[in-house]
Amino acid sequence: MNPWERYAPELVADLYEITMAESYLREGMNSEATFSLFIRDYPPDRSYFVSAGLESLLNILADFHFSDESLRYLASLRKFSTRLIDRLRNFRFSGTIRAIPEGRIFFAQEPVLEVTAPILEAQLLETLVVNVIQLETMLATKAARVSAVASGKGLIDFGMRRTQGVDASLKAARASYLAGFLGTSNLLAGKIYDIPVFGTMAHSYITSFHSELDAFHAFARAFPDNSVLLIDTYDCAAGALKAVEVATALRKKGKSLLGVRLDSGDLADLSRQVRLILDKAGFPDVKIMASGSLDEYQIEKLQNSGAKIDFYAVGTRMGVSADAPCLDIVYKLVEYDGKPILKLSAGKKTWIGKKQVCRFYSPDGKMDFDRVCLLGSEEEQGEPLMELVVEAGRRVQPPESLMEIRERFSGEWSKLPEKLRSIHPAQVFPVQVCPSLVELDSEIARIKRREEVEPFTK
Amino acid sequence: MNPWERYAPELVADLYEITMAESYLREGMNSEATFSLFIRDYPPDRSYFVSAGLESLLNILADFHFSDESLRYLASLRKFSTRLIDRLRNFRFSGTIRAIPEGRIFFAQEPVLEVTAPILEAQLLETLVVNVIQLETMLATKAARVSAVASGKGLIDFGMRRTQGVDASLKAARASYLAGFLGTSNLLAGKIYDIPVFGTMAHSYITSFHSELDAFHAFARAFPDNSVLLIDTYDCAAGALKAVEVATALRKKGKSLLGVRLDSGDLADLSRQVRLILDKAGFPDVKIMASGSLDEYQIEKLQNSGAKIDFYAVGTRMGVSADAPCLDIVYKLVEYDGKPILKLSAGKKTWIGKKQVCRFYSPDGKMDFDRVCLLGSEEEQGEPLMELVVEAGRRVQPPESLMEIRERFSGEWSKLPEKLRSIHPAQVFPVQVCPSLVELDSEIARIKRREEVEPFTK
């Protein structure tokens, strides 16, 4: 488990979750509620989402309780009854969670997770559930986009230093590995998630030596089997010629230089120059790695312009999902005490009831369309995406390894229609809503308008 | 201390920091190095930065060491010598840190922090230093922009659910309090940083009751002294009329309704309607709070359009600094073994040497211009911004409370010229670079070009 998640997850909550709990307790409202987690709409250029974060969430929930310290803090706010504090002291999640497994592809308006539990419990988890699932799903989706344009070139996560906190860096490393990256530069992620780690040297290393060539030789002495030399500190072409000297020296010792790295300038142009220098000198096997403000848009351009780059190190822009740093993800009450629930707030559609997402495939095995329907209704056909993961508060499936999830994503990707894989998608995947759901929805909306609005506005 | 920072900060590092350490150790390179942390350029619409994150960093460094578990992980990578692992086992930071205190305003190209230590030590901290200072500085800067447009209206951080991880949510709550917010909805931040917490109710609360009015009455029963009712679940005007019923009932008991909240729709228009309803009914003191996708741009529009909003709850867009989710912040070697250091990489200017930032004021007390100069040079005049905070590995100043830092920011803000406070700044604050620094820089660049580039490109 990610130890960054161990500290007081019971306070990963907005105050209102506790104020609502106070009122529910006072009013004796303890019926079963279902909350549905879904993403309302796509950020720019997105046409799918990659489910991620479920393992993190389930790990946190497995030991979810209110510590004495947390209870003391809540009591110190002087807003809550002793009765509520006592209720929280005995809090254990006793409900059901159904979710789309990690690594699967899903779409806007589809529930990715539903929590069913006594309302006090299900409501208390709102902020935690939203935060955990949004971050990893957003990052896995971003990383999938980077993978999509890299045409099989090796990808490495270099984002740690400028992610929004260390926790986010861990999730970026995990999400990118899930989406097919080779590994990360992030040591803590390497340790926690057992992800391969990669790293070379900084410009500071080069400049701390008397000369760039001295620095290269020194590095090769320490790592004769796997040196990647950063060659753009002073001038890329000059750096490449020095790298050739080092590669030649290594060859004499029966070793070989693994690669060189470019981190600035016109990477397409420089990579062609450097490739030529290396090839001419008899080192066609020395790889070229590129880094520096890369994302799916930059990599696509580089690939299209014939850059001679074997590995891309992708940093900040992926690590913070710079073009879409948040998702319009919400956790909405859809059923309470057996009754479907609806709100009418402008521009904020929520489909009511416990639901299932059903997937249908074309004859060629590609995803054709999805259908959202009421769970257990006759309309539930096709392949169900949401699985039961927690029942009566306990996990009903064994934990999944990151490798299994990575393989699941790889399988999903092969089934995603070509047009949707583009980072400039011109198409939206069809997500149908079952007729009975639409009908029920209209009916409840009519009732609510009649009961809640008309008497006050006529 | 934020407990989220306690876990293995020694592995908040990119692998290359350890590979470089291996080489430095092997080569016997242990001279003193100075690294300078600065932001290269402004993100769109930014004209200043608010220094933040120093307390977090110093707290982490106070107990920075390699645990046995972390050393076992590094050894398991089979890349490093036993000698390096032993060196890391005895690692303690023994250097000097100079920094611009938290809450002060600084500008692009100015060092906000400089670390001087044996190169192995100073280099090892790169990722940690960059990550901690960037996140809090970015968020404090964003929050200052929100404060700038709110014209004294109350501001509350509502961002926890969609920040990039929980750690980021804590920093967003802290940064916004630093920048003048009243508080946060974030319970964990409230506990850790002793920030006032605020919260009302969700739409789910309203919809779980038989009627909106029942929900309002129930909430007022639980919190008769400080209820804020969410009135947009079905219809804002209808909700406001129901809130009047509750306010009337409370008044009969000698209590009063604190406020109502709007979370969707045209907030300017709705707030005027709701204000009118409340005023007409004899409740001019009931406050109106607005939330829902707010940021400095939205709030400026609302303020300009005469919205009747008393409190703004600002969430995701501030919590992830959505329009600028990362800063172009770097940690660069500027001096090694007493010699100034320079790299020539395209478009990546770094000023060499240990530096000081000097501030000059206009006669009216406003900031006039800054000057970056070599530390201890005769050109060091005006008010020095960087202070000595760590010497020989130990803090030389007592920890600062968030309240002190908040007050410092408030003082700084009053000295920031009006034109730079705009969220659409048309002006760049003048930052001069001392002539001797420019001269030294050109000279080293000439030497490096002659030594490192020309022999290979002629």
Chai-1 contact restraints between the chains, C-beta under 6 A:
chainA,res_idxA,chainB,res_idxB,connection_type,confidence,min_distance_angstrom,max_distance_angstrom,comment,restraint_id
A,P3,B,Y7,contact,1.0,0.0,6.0,A-B,restraint_1
A,W4,B,W4,contact,1.0,0.0,6.0,A-B,restraint_2
A,W4,B,Y7,contact,1.0,0.0,6.0,A-B,restraint_3
A,Y7,B,P3,contact,1.0,0.0,6.0,A-B,restraint_4
A,Y7,B,W4,contact,1.0,0.0,6.0,A-B,restraint_5
A,A8,B,L188,contact,1.0,0.0,6.0,A-B,restraint_6
A,L11,B,L187,contact,1.0,0.0,6.0,A-B,restraint_7
A,L11,B,L188,contact,1.0,0.0,6.0,A-B,restraint_8
A,V12,B,V166,contact,1.0,0.0,6.0,A-B,restraint_9
A,V12,B,L188,contact,1.0,0.0,6.0,A-B,restraint_10
A,A13,B,L187,contact,1.0,0.0,6.0,A-B,restraint_11
A,D14,B,M160,contact,1.0,0.0,6.0,A-B,restraint_12
A,D14,B,S185,contact,1.0,0.0,6.0,A-B,restraint_13
A,D14,B,G199,contact,1.0,0.0,6.0,A-B,restraint_14
A,L15,B,S185,contact,1.0,0.0,6.0,A-B,restraint_15
A,L15,B,L187,contact,1.0,0.0,6.0,A-B,restraint_16
A,L15,B,V197,contact,1.0,0.0,6.0,A-B,restraint_17
A,L15,B,G199,contact,1.0,0.0,6.0,A-B,restraint_18
A,Y16,B,G199,contact,1.0,0.0,6.0,A-B,restraint_19
A,Y16,B,T200,contact,1.0,0.0,6.0,A-B,restraint_20
A,Y16,B,M201,contact,1.0,0.0,6.0,A-B,restraint_21
A,T19,B,G199,contact,1.0,0.0,6.0,A-B,restraint_22
A,M20,B,M201,contact,1.0,0.0,6.0,A-B,restraint_23
A,M20,B,Y205,contact,1.0,0.0,6.0,A-B,restraint_24
A,E22,B,A222,contact,1.0,0.0,6.0,A-B,restraint_25
A,S23,B,A218,contact,1.0,0.0,6.0,A-B,restraint_26
A,S23,B,F219,contact,1.0,0.0,6.0,A-B,restraint_27
A,S23,B,A222,contact,1.0,0.0,6.0,A-B,restraint_28
A,R26,B,A222,contact,1.0,0.0,6.0,A-B,restraint_29
A,E27,B,A218,contact,1.0,0.0,6.0,A-B,restraint_30
A,Y73,B,K191,contact,1.0,0.0,6.0,A-B,restraint_31
A,I119,B,S208,contact,1.0,0.0,6.0,A-B,restraint_32
A,T127,B,M160,contact,1.0,0.0,6.0,A-B,restraint_33
A,T127,B,R161,contact,1.0,0.0,6.0,A-B,restraint_34
A,V130,B,R161,contact,1.0,0.0,6.0,A-B,restraint_35
A,N131,B,R161,contact,1.0,0.0,6.0,A-B,restraint_36
A,Q134,B,R162,contact,1.0,0.0,6.0,A-B,restraint_37
A,L135,B,Q164,contact,1.0,0.0,6.0,A-B,restraint_38
A,L135,B,G165,contact,1.0,0.0,6.0,A-B,restraint_39
A,M160,B,D14,contact,1.0,0.0,6.0,A-B,restraint_40
A,M160,B,T127,contact,1.0,0.0,6.0,A-B,restraint_41
A,R161,B,T127,contact,1.0,0.0,6.0,A-B,restraint_42
A,R161,B,V130,contact,1.0,0.0,6.0,A-B,restraint_43
A,R161,B,N131,contact,1.0,0.0,6.0,A-B,restraint_44
A,R162,B,Q134,contact,1.0,0.0,6.0,A-B,restraint_45
A,R162,B,C326,contact,1.0,0.0,6.0,A-B,restraint_46
A,Q164,B,L135,contact,1.0,0.0,6.0,A-B,restraint_47
A,Q164,B,Q164,contact,1.0,0.0,6.0,A-B,restraint_48
A,Q164,B,A168,contact,1.0,0.0,6.0,A-B,restraint_49
A,G165,B,L135,contact,1.0,0.0,6.0,A-B,restraint_50
A,G165,B,G165,contact,1.0,0.0,6.0,A-B,restraint_51
A,G165,B,D167,contact,1.0,0.0,6.0,A-B,restraint_52
A,G165,B,A168,contact,1.0,0.0,6.0,A-B,restraint_53
A,V166,B,V12,contact,1.0,0.0,6.0,A-B,restraint_54
A,D167,B,G165,contact,1.0,0.0,6.0,A-B,restraint_55
A,D167,B,D167,contact,1.0,0.0,6.0,A-B,restraint_56
A,A168,B,Q164,contact,1.0,0.0,6.0,A-B,restraint_57
A,A168,B,G165,contact,1.0,0.0,6.0,A-B,restraint_58
A,A168,B,A168,contact,1.0,0.0,6.0,A-B,restraint_59
A,S185,B,D14,contact,1.0,0.0,6.0,A-B,restraint_60
A,S185,B,L15,contact,1.0,0.0,6.0,A-B,restraint_61
A,L187,B,L11,contact,1.0,0.0,6.0,A-B,restraint_62
A,L187,B,A13,contact,1.0,0.0,6.0,A-B,restraint_63
A,L187,B,L15,contact,1.0,0.0,6.0,A-B,restraint_64
A,L188,B,L11,contact,1.0,0.0,6.0,A-B,restraint_65
A,L188,B,V12,contact,1.0,0.0,6.0,A-B,restraint_66
A,K191,B,Y73,contact,1.0,0.0,6.0,A-B,restraint_67
A,V197,B,L15,contact,1.0,0.0,6.0,A-B,restraint_68
A,G199,B,D14,contact,1.0,0.0,6.0,A-B,restraint_69
A,G199,B,L15,contact,1.0,0.0,6.0,A-B,restraint_70
A,G199,B,Y16,contact,1.0,0.0,6.0,A-B,restraint_71
A,G199,B,T19,contact,1.0,0.0,6.0,A-B,restraint_72
A,T200,B,Y16,contact,1.0,0.0,6.0,A-B,restraint_73
A,M201,B,Y16,contact,1.0,0.0,6.0,A-B,restraint_74
A,M201,B,M20,contact,1.0,0.0,6.0,A-B,restraint_75
A,H203,B,K343,contact,1.0,0.0,6.0,A-B,restraint_76
A,S204,B,L333,contact,1.0,0.0,6.0,A-B,restraint_77
A,Y205,B,M20,contact,1.0,0.0,6.0,A-B,restraint_78
A,T207,B,L333,contact,1.0,0.0,6.0,A-B,restraint_79
A,T207,B,I341,contact,1.0,0.0,6.0,A-B,restraint_80
A,T207,B,K343,contact,1.0,0.0,6.0,A-B,restraint_81
A,S208,B,I119,contact,1.0,0.0,6.0,A-B,restraint_82
A,S208,B,Y336,contact,1.0,0.0,6.0,A-B,restraint_83
A,E212,B,E452,contact,1.0,0.0,6.0,A-B,restraint_84
A,A218,B,S23,contact,1.0,0.0,6.0,A-B,restraint_85
A,A218,B,E27,contact,1.0,0.0,6.0,A-B,restraint_86
A,F219,B,S23,contact,1.0,0.0,6.0,A-B,restraint_87
A,A222,B,E22,contact,1.0,0.0,6.0,A-B,restraint_88
A,A222,B,S23,contact,1.0,0.0,6.0,A-B,restraint_89
A,A222,B,R26,contact,1.0,0.0,6.0,A-B,restraint_90
A,D232,B,S345,contact,1.0,0.0,6.0,A-B,restraint_91
A,T233,B,K343,contact,1.0,0.0,6.0,A-B,restraint_92
A,Y234,B,L344,contact,1.0,0.0,6.0,A-B,restraint_93
A,Y234,B,K448,contact,1.0,0.0,6.0,A-B,restraint_94
A,Y234,B,E452,contact,1.0,0.0,6.0,A-B,restraint_95
A,Y234,B,V453,contact,1.0,0.0,6.0,A-B,restraint_96
A,D235,B,V453,contact,1.0,0.0,6.0,A-B,restraint_97
A,A237,B,T457,contact,1.0,0.0,6.0,A-B,restraint_98
A,A238,B,V453,contact,1.0,0.0,6.0,A-B,restraint_99
A,A238,B,F456,contact,1.0,0.0,6.0,A-B,restraint_100
A,A238,B,T457,contact,1.0,0.0,6.0,A-B,restraint_101
A,L241,B,F456,contact,1.0,0.0,6.0,A-B,restraint_102
A,S264,B,S345,contact,1.0,0.0,6.0,A-B,restraint_103
A,S264,B,A346,contact,1.0,0.0,6.0,A-B,restraint_104
A,S264,B,K348,contact,1.0,0.0,6.0,A-B,restraint_105
A,G265,B,A346,contact,1.0,0.0,6.0,A-B,restraint_106
A,T316,B,C326,contact,1.0,0.0,6.0,A-B,restraint_107
A,V320,B,P325,contact,1.0,0.0,6.0,A-B,restraint_108
A,V320,B,C326,contact,1.0,0.0,6.0,A-B,restraint_109
A,A322,B,P325,contact,1.0,0.0,6.0,A-B,restraint_110
A,P325,B,V320,contact,1.0,0.0,6.0,A-B,restraint_111
A,P325,B,A322,contact,1.0,0.0,6.0,A-B,restraint_112
A,P325,B,P325,contact,1.0,0.0,6.0,A-B,restraint_113
A,C326,B,R162,contact,1.0,0.0,6.0,A-B,restraint_114
A,C326,B,T316,contact,1.0,0.0,6.0,A-B,restraint_115
A,C326,B,V320,contact,1.0,0.0,6.0,A-B,restraint_116
A,L333,B,S204,contact,1.0,0.0,6.0,A-B,restraint_117
A,L333,B,T207,contact,1.0,0.0,6.0,A-B,restraint_118
A,Y336,B,S208,contact,1.0,0.0,6.0,A-B,restraint_119
A,I341,B,T207,contact,1.0,0.0,6.0,A-B,restraint_120
A,K343,B,H203,contact,1.0,0.0,6.0,A-B,restraint_121
A,K343,B,T207,contact,1.0,0.0,6.0,A-B,restraint_122
A,K343,B,T233,contact,1.0,0.0,6.0,A-B,restraint_123
A,L344,B,Y234,contact,1.0,0.0,6.0,A-B,restraint_124
A,S345,B,D232,contact,1.0,0.0,6.0,A-B,restraint_125
A,S345,B,S264,contact,1.0,0.0,6.0,A-B,restraint_126
A,A346,B,S264,contact,1.0,0.0,6.0,A-B,restraint_127
A,A346,B,G265,contact,1.0,0.0,6.0,A-B,restraint_128
A,K348,B,S264,contact,1.0,0.0,6.0,A-B,restraint_129
A,K448,B,Y234,contact,1.0,0.0,6.0,A-B,restraint_130
A,E452,B,E212,contact,1.0,0.0,6.0,A-B,restraint_131
A,E452,B,Y234,contact,1.0,0.0,6.0,A-B,restraint_132
A,V453,B,Y234,contact,1.0,0.0,6.0,A-B,restraint_133
A,V453,B,D235,contact,1.0,0.0,6.0,A-B,restraint_134
A,V453,B,A238,contact,1.0,0.0,6.0,A-B,restraint_135
A,F456,B,A238,contact,1.0,0.0,6.0,A-B,restraint_136
A,F456,B,L241,contact,1.0,0.0,6.0,A-B,restraint_137
A,T457,B,A237,contact,1.0,0.0,6.0,A-B,restraint_138
A,T457,B,A238,contact,1.0,0.0,6.0,A-B,restraint_139
